[in-house]
Amino acid sequence: MPSSPVPSSPATPTSPATAGSLQVSGVGKSFDGVTPVLSGIDLVANSGETVALLGPSGCGKTTLLRIIAGLESADTGQVILGDRCVSGPGVMIAPEQRQIGMVFQDWALFPHLSVARNVGFGLPRGERKESSRIDEALALVGLTGFGDRSPSTLSGGQQQRVALARAIAPRPAILLLDEPFSNLDASLRVQVRTEIHQLLLRLGMTTVFVTHDQDEAFVLGDKVAVLYEGNLLQVGPPAELYQRPATRWLAGFVGDANFIPGHAHHNSVQTAFGELALHHPTEGPVEVLIRPEDLEIELADSEATTDVLATVELVEYLGHGTAYLVRQTQADQSPAGQSPAGQLRVRRPSLPILERSELARLRYIGGPVVAFPL
Ligand code: ATP
């Protein structure tokens, strides 16, 4: 069943949210008292901001979300919501007293209750069956008129919006979402993601959501916090993470990455593509991050050139562009050689202009580069 679109502007109700800020400082957690699952996490979500917690499976993102929600206690550090410490030394405020709205991975809807009763579940007893807050929340998620339906008669996208309506009905200060799209078919995910994006903007509510999907984190997050093995590697706007990743691992985690050898001196680095400007001054042998879209590719008419030459190994037509996998004909043999040696990914926003086995000429057309010392 297709999910009905969320209206792009509120019908009548205004936002029920009281936007609040979140500050996490020095949060650490170990379940067995030995292995840290989270170490010294510092994170701020400003009022009205959407923050994505991004990381591979097992990195600790759900644990951090549960600590913010009060479903788990931290061993060290503090969680401050608005101007109130809700978790810290000697302090552990119960989840229901934190003014938090939470949407779980599986949405946790009650199948035997109507949509309206599900949405009213978090409200004070007297308001659970009938309340303007239920109607308001359903209107905000574009489900006016669905109150009497059973959750099982709704599409995946609609069920997710019921879960969201339930989370926002009590007018929380902050919304927490755990892998909000993992329960949806791949075909629905992009559509629902856009709907939720519009909804979050309309709500203006401080939101923290967990995902292992870089696309989701980048599309929805004003800020993305990347966790790796319990450590926060970098927090920043998506473009900053993509263009200036803090580590080599993160560079590859947030997008396709080529790494080529180079030798850095002050603000520039010598590479096969010539001397490139550096984002940060570095010295000595390095690996240089080159994004596939920062390489221009064209047919090489002769080998008598100082340009980087490469043989086309694969051409992948993507509809909105073309990806090429090429192998340099004379890859740098220095220890920093990329892996597998000499192979590069190129992405152009155009139809295929080259075929497999053809000889290509590559040129770097991006801005200042990031280099990781060896
Ligand atoms: P995923 O994307 O797979 O859900 P995640 O990044 O959300 O992963 P967490 O669920 O926070 O990771 O788990 C981090 C680590 O803590 C994992 O090694 C996990 O097995 C462990 N862990 C989580 N909860 C508990 C628990 N209640 N008791 C013991 N270990 C736990």
Boltz pocket constraint, residues with backbone or C-beta under 6 A from the ligand:
constraints:
  - pocket:
      binder: B
      contacts: [[A, 31], [A, 37], [A, 55], [A, 56], [A, 57], [A, 58], [A, 59], [A, 60], [A, 61], [A, 62], [A, 63], [A, 64], [A, 212]]
      max_distance: 6.0
